[in-house]
């Protein structure tokens, strides 16, 4: 029954370059990660990792990046974050849908 609801979804193809996607790999001392995410309800979840990356980008002065998936690993007291960040190439125009 639930899968029939997806039959009502219309997917459109976007033509042209709209976004630039980058990967950032951050090596963060565990203590720093814990201090930055201490107010987050689940610091070691994907949402907690996204929160950390968002705060890091804000600290860098990058306001336009949209944080996507973040993979979190820990090794020898270091938190490794592999973050996907999406930047809109042309923020004034809407993408053309076909």
Rosetta blueprint (number, residue, H / E / L):
1 X L
2 X H
3 X H
4 X H
5 X H
6 X H
7 X L
8 X L
9 X L
10 X L
11 X L
12 X L
13 X L
14 X E
15 X E
16 X L
17 X L
18 X L
19 X E
20 X E
21 X E
22 X E
23 X E
24 X E
25 X E
26 X E
27 X E
28 X E
29 X E
30 X H
31 X H
32 X H
33 X H
34 X H
35 X H
36 X H
37 X H
38 X L
39 X L
40 X L
41 X L
42 X L
43 X L
44 X L
45 X L
46 X H
47 X H
48 X H
49 X H
50 X H
51 X H
52 X H
53 X H
54 X H
55 X H
56 X H
57 X H
58 X H
59 X H
60 X H
61 X L
62 X L
63 X L
64 X L
65 X L
66 X E
67 X E
68 X E
69 X E
70 X E
71 X E
72 X E
73 X E
74 X E
75 X E
76 X L
77 X L
78 X E
79 X E
80 X E
81 X E
82 X E
83 X E
84 X E
85 X E
86 X E
87 X E
88 X E
89 X L
90 X L
91 X L
92 X L
93 X L
94 X L
95 X L
96 X E
97 X E
98 X L
